[in-house]
């Protein structure tokens, strides 16, 4: 048995693999095992792994005969692991040399199921630095220096908009994962979304340490920097399904859990809007994937059939010079789409309901925050937001003396 089992799924990263392996083998904690899963990589990754394994007995290599994606590889690595703790690293990234010793010492001292920590970005080019910013190198929120129950730490992360599912930013106690039966979904993208979500909610004792142990390589053509494709839609929809299943089985209904599930649904709806003309159905062949897809499409069809612009709202906005839509999430986007079909209404712009939406492009319009947009006196704002946000919206519009109407059928 080792102190830590490092599980390393490997695919098409021969340029970066040696640096990754060197960062693991160079840990100040020597009592580790590395379980590298060669996911039928088309380059020299398999050879590089075998060369390293021949020189260091701490490395085990599993060569898969066909490409099965990261979730499958991580699960096979967990099956082989013997360490007290388990750490998942991606094969193009690295980890600071003192990370595993300090993290396991902390987990031992405080009997933790998991330790959450931060990362530092390494950009391959200045161009990437300008156009892509991974979230939360170092969290800026306020957290107590103590042990949390997992669901409470998730609440704290979500309330401060600092939750990420990166498996490379979490050390897990292996016996905890085995006892709770936490596994990665297989055969889909974004499998870490479910795994981290289920893991933190099941954990009794967790802690967050604001240290940048993980070194995230930001490079072209990675999962993070590639353009969305139908496989991403499939991944997010299946994660939404698995998350709901987990909450139902565990009887959980916390703020952090529900917020995370809703955000997953927003991703699904956003991707569907941009990809609805593509062959999405072909991604959903096996069960339960096909049933999940059919249920989703039934809801979309029902929405298209039942959703109508409120006649009362139309009456109030017809004579306005232009209409500004407050709400840039799927609700506001759907309303904008319906309104665009009318010849008697001019859409002046989209206004952000949430600050993080500012600057996004929604249906060809750049989203602005309310404090920066000038609303003409003869224009009107339509609040295309959920009912739960009406009261705070009403107060804000009254303070700014902006004429606002509320769409009752959203």
C-alpha positions in Angstrom: 0.0 0.0 0.0 1.1 3.6 -0.8 0.2 6.9 0.8 -1.2 8.3 -2.4 -2.4 6.7 -5.6 -2.0 9.2 -8.5 -4.4 8.2 -11.3 -3.4 9.6 -14.7 -5.5 9.1 -17.8 -3.3 9.6 -20.9 -4.3 10.5 -24.5 -2.5 12.3 -27.2 -0.2 14.4 -25.0 3.3 13.2 -25.9 4.6 16.7 -25.9 3.6 17.3 -22.3 3.6 13.9 -20.7 7.2 13.8 -19.5 6.8 17.1 -17.6 3.7 15.8 -16.0 5.3 12.5 -14.9 8.4 14.4 -13.6 6.2 16.6 -11.5 4.6 13.5 -9.9 7.8 11.5 -9.4 9.6 14.6 -8.0 7.2 14.9 -5.1 8.8 15.4 -1.6 6.4 12.5 -0.6 8.0 9.5 -2.1 5.5 6.9 -0.9 3.2 7.2 -4.0 2.1 5.0 -6.8 1.2 6.2 -10.3 -1.5 4.4 -12.2 -1.2 5.6 -15.8 -4.1 4.6 -18.2 -3.0 4.8 -21.8 -6.4 5.4 -23.5 -5.3 3.9 -26.8 -3.4 7.1 -27.5 -2.4 7.5 -31.2 0.9 9.1 -30.5 4.0 7.9 -28.5 2.4 8.2 -25.1 2.3 4.5 -24.6 6.0 4.2 -25.3 6.8 7.1 -23.0 4.8 5.5 -20.1 6.6 2.1 -20.6 10.0 3.8 -20.6 9.2 5.6 -17.3 7.7 2.5 -15.7 10.9 0.5 -16.6 13.0 3.1 -14.6 10.6 3.7 -11.6 8.7 0.8 -10.0 6.1 3.2 -8.6 4.6 3.5 -12.1 2.0 1.0 -13.3 0.7 1.3 -16.9 -2.7 0.1 -18.2 -2.9 0.0 -22.0 -6.5 0.1 -23.2 -7.3 -1.5 -26.6 -9.7 1.2 -27.6 -10.4 4.8 -26.7 -12.8 4.9 -23.7 -12.5 8.5 -22.5 -11.4 9.9 -19.2 -14.2 8.6 -17.0 -13.6 5.0 -17.9 -9.8 5.4 -17.5 -10.2 7.1 -14.1 -12.5 4.3 -12.8 -10.0 1.6 -14.0 -7.3 3.5 -12.2 -9.3 3.6 -9.0 -9.9 -0.1 -9.2 -6.1 -0.7 -9.3 -5.3 1.9 -6.6 -4.0 0.9 -3.1 -3.2 4.2 -1.6 -4.7 5.8 1.5 -5.5 8.8 -0.7 -6.3 9.2 -4.4 -5.4 12.1 -6.6 -6.5 12.6 -10.3 -4.2 14.5 -12.5 -4.5 15.2 -16.2 -1.5 14.2 -18.3 -0.8 17.6 -19.8 -0.8 19.3 -16.3 1.6 19.3 -13.4 1.6 19.6 -9.6 3.9 21.5 -7.2 6.6 19.3 -5.6 5.4 19.7 -2.0 1.7 19.3 -2.8 1.0 15.6 -1.9 3.0 15.6 1.3 1.4 18.8 2.7 -2.1 17.7 1.6 -1.9 14.2 3.1 -0.4 15.6 6.3 -3.4 17.9 6.6 -5.9 15.1 5.8 -4.3 12.8 8.3 -4.2 15.4 11.1 -7.9 16.4 10.7 -9.3 13.0 9.5 -10.6 14.5 6.2 -12.6 12.9 3.4 -11.3 15.4 1.0 -9.1 18.5 0.7 -9.9 21.3 -1.8 -7.2 23.7 -3.0 -6.3 26.1 -5.8 -4.3 26.2 -9.1 -1.9 28.4 -11.1 -2.2 28.8 -14.8 0.6 28.2 -17.3 -0.2 29.6 -20.7 1.3 28.2 -23.9 1.1 31.6 -25.6 0.3 35.2 -25.0 -2.5 34.9 -27.4 -4.2 32.3 -25.2 -3.7 34.5 -22.1 -5.5 37.3 -23.8 -8.6 35.3 -25.0 -8.9 32.6 -22.3 -9.1 32.9 -18.6 -9.7 29.7 -16.6 -11.8 30.3 -13.5 -10.4 30.7 -10.0 -6.6 30.3 -10.0 -6.9 31.4 -6.4 -10.3 31.8 -4.8 -10.9 35.3 -3.4 -13.9 34.5 -1.2 -14.1 34.3 2.6 -13.8 30.8 4.1 -13.3 29.8 7.7 -10.1 27.9 8.6 -11.8 24.8 9.8 -13.4 21.6 8.9 -16.7 21.7 6.9 -19.4 19.2 6.2 -19.2 18.7 2.4 -22.6 20.2 1.6 -21.8 23.3 3.7 -18.5 23.9 1.8 -20.3 23.5 -1.5 -22.8 26.1 -0.3 -19.9 28.5 0.6 -18.3 27.9 -2.8 -21.6 28.4 -4.7 -22.7 31.5 -2.8 -19.4 33.2 -3.7 -19.4 31.8 -7.2 -16.2 29.9 -6.7 -17.1 26.3 -7.2 -15.2 24.3 -9.8 -15.3 20.6 -10.4 -11.6 20.2 -11.5 -10.5 16.8 -10.1 -6.9 18.1 -10.1 -7.9 20.6 -7.3 -9.1 17.9 -4.9 -7.4 15.1 -2.9 -9.7 12.3 -1.8 -9.5 9.7 0.9 -9.8 6.4 -1.1 -11.8 4.5 1.6 -14.4 7.3 1.5 -14.9 7.0 -2.2 -15.2 3.2 -2.0 -17.6 3.4 0.9 -19.9 5.9 -0.8 -19.6 4.3 -4.3 -18.6 7.5 -6.0 -17.5 6.7 -9.6 -17.1 8.8 -12.8 -19.8 8.5 -15.5 -18.4 6.6 -18.4 -18.8 7.2 -22.1 -19.4 10.9 -21.9 -17.6 14.3 -21.6 -17.5 16.5 -18.5 -17.5 13.4 -16.2 -15.8 15.4 -13.5 -18.9 17.6 -13.0 -20.8 14.7 -11.5 -17.9 13.1 -9.6 -16.9 16.3 -7.7 -20.6 17.2 -7.1 -21.4 13.8 -5.7 -18.2 13.5 -3.7 -18.4 16.8 -1.9 -22.1 16.3 -1.0 -21.4 12.8 0.4 -18.4 13.9 2.4 -18.6 14.5 6.2 -15.3 16.2 6.8 -13.6 18.4 4.2 -11.4 21.5 4.2 -10.4 24.2 1.7 -6.8 25.4 1.8 -6.0 28.6 -0.3 -2.7 27.2 -1.8 -1.9 26.9 -5.6 -0.7 23.3 -5.7 -2.1 22.5 -9.1 -0.4 23.8 -12.3 -3.0 24.0 -15.1 -1.6 24.1 -18.6 -3.7 26.2 -20.9 -2.9 25.1 -24.5 -4.7 25.0 -27.9 -7.0 22.1 -28.7 -7.5 21.0 -25.1 -11.0 20.2 -23.7 -11.1 23.6 -22.1 -10.1 25.7 -25.1 -11.8 23.8 -27.9 -15.1 25.0 -29.5 -18.2 23.3 -28.1 -19.4 20.3 -30.1 -22.4 17.8 -29.8 -20.3 15.7 -27.5 -20.3 18.6 -25.0 -24.1 18.9 -25.2 -24.3 15.1 -24.5 -22.0 15.4 -21.6 -23.8 18.3 -19.8 -27.2 16.7 -20.4 -26.1 13.4 -18.9 -24.4 15.1 -16.0 -27.7 17.0 -15.3 -29.5 13.6 -15.3 -26.9 11.9 -13.0 -26.9 14.8 -10.6 -30.6 14.7 -10.2 -30.5 11.0 -9.7 -27.9 11.4 -6.9 -29.9 14.1 -5.1 -33.1 12.0 -5.3 -31.3 8.9 -3.9 -29.7 10.8 -1.1 -32.6 13.0 -0.2 -30.5 16.2 -0.6 -32.0 19.6 -1.3 -29.3 22.2 -0.3 -28.7 25.6 -1.8 -25.4 24.6 -3.3 -26.7 21.4 -4.8 -29.8 22.9 -6.4 -27.9 25.9 -7.7 -25.3 23.7 -9.3 -28.0 21.5 -11.0 -29.7 24.6 -12.3 -26.5 25.9 -13.8 -25.9 22.6 -15.4 -29.3 22.9 -17.0 -28.5 26.4 -18.2 -25.4 25.0 -20.0 -27.6 22.3 -21.6 -30.1 24.9 -22.9 -27.4 27.3 -24.1 -25.6 24.6 -26.0 -28.9 23.3 -27.5 -29.8 26.8 -28.8 -26.4 27.0 -30.6 -26.4 23.5 -31.9 -30.1 22.6 -32.5 -29.5 22.3 -36.2 -26.7 19.7 -35.7 -27.1 16.0 -35.4 -27.4 15.8 -31.6 -29.5 12.7 -31.6 -26.7 10.5 -32.8 -24.8 11.1 -29.6 -27.5 9.3 -27.6 -27.5 5.7 -28.6 -27.3 3.6 -25.4 -29.6 3.7 -22.4 -30.2 5.6 -20.3 -28.8 8.3 -22.7 -31.5 7.8 -25.3 -34.3 8.1 -22.8 -32.8 11.2 -21.3 -32.5 12.8 -24.7 -36.1 11.9 -25.6 -37.4 13.4 -22.4 -35.4 16.6 -23.0 -36.7 17.0 -26.5 -40.3 16.4 -25.3 -39.8 19.4 -22.9 -38.3 21.5 -25.7 -41.3 20.7 -27.9 -43.8 21.5 -25.2 -42.0 24.8 -24.5 -42.2 25.8 -28.2 -45.9 24.8 -28.4 -47.0 26.4 -25.1 -44.7 29.5 -24.9 -46.5 32.6 -26.1 -45.7 36.3 -25.6 -48.0 37.7 -23.0 -50.7 39.8 -24.8 -50.7 42.2 -21.9 -47.0 42.7 -22.3 -47.4 43.3 -26.0 -50.1 45.9 -25.3 -47.7 47.8 -23.0 -44.7 47.8 -25.3 -46.2 48.2 -28.8 -46.1 52.0 -28.7 -42.6 52.3 -27.2 -39.8 53.5 -29.3 -37.8 50.4 -28.5 -37.7 47.6 -26.0 -34.7 46.5 -23.8 -34.8 43.0 -22.5 -33.6 42.5 -18.9 -32.4 39.0 -18.5 -29.6 37.4 -20.6 -30.0 33.8 -19.6 -32.1 31.2 -21.5 -35.4 32.8 -20.3 -34.5 36.2 -21.8 -32.9 34.7 -24.9 -36.2 32.8 -25.6 -38.2 36.0 -25.2 -35.8 37.9 -27.5 -36.2 35.2 -30.1 -39.9 35.4 -30.1 -39.9 39.2 -30.1 -37.5 39.3 -33.1 -40.3 37.8 -35.3 -42.5 40.8 -34.9 -42.2 43.7 -37.3 -43.8 46.3 -35.0 -41.2 46.2 -32.2 -37.6 47.4 -32.1 -35.2 45.6 -29.7 -32.8 48.2 -28.2 -30.6 45.7 -26.4 -30.1 43.0 -23.8 -29.4 43.9 -20.2 -27.7 41.6 -17.7 -29.5 40.1 -14.8 -26.2 38.8 -13.4 -23.0 40.8 -13.5 -21.0 37.8 -15.0 -23.3 38.0 -18.1 -22.0 41.4 -19.0 -20.2 41.4 -22.4 -21.7 38.1 -23.6 -23.2 38.0 -27.0 -26.9 36.9 -27.0 -28.6 36.6 -30.4 -26.0 39.0 -31.9 -26.4 41.7 -29.2 -23.7 42.5 -26.6 -25.1 42.2 -23.1 -24.8 45.4 -21.0 -25.2 45.9 -17.3 -28.0 48.1 -16.1 -25.7 50.9 -14.7 -24.0 51.3 -18.1 -26.9 51.4 -20.5 -28.9 54.5 -21.2 -32.6 53.8 -21.5 -34.5 56.5 -23.5 -37.6 58.0 -21.8 -39.9 56.6 -24.5 -38.4 53.1 -24.3 -39.4 50.3 -22.0 -37.6 47.5 -20.2 -39.2 44.0 -20.2 -38.1 41.8 -17.3 -37.8 38.4 -18.9 -36.7 36.8 -15.7 -38.1 34.1 -13.4 -40.8 35.1 -10.9 -38.4 34.7 -8.0 -36.4 37.7 -9.2 -39.3 40.0 -9.8 -39.3 41.8 -6.5 -35.6 42.7 -6.5 -35.9 43.7 -10.2 -38.9 45.9 -9.3 -37.0 47.7 -6.6 -34.0 48.3 -8.8 -36.0 49.7 -11.7 -38.0 52.0 -9.4 -34.8 53.4 -7.9 -33.5 54.2 -11.4 -37.0 55.4 -12.5 -37.1 53.1 -15.4 -40.4 52.0 -16.9 -40.5 48.2 -16.6 -43.1 45.5 -17.4 -43.0 41.9 -16.3 -43.7 38.9 -18.5 -46.1 36.8 -16.6 -45.8 33.6 -18.6 -42.1 33.0 -18.0 
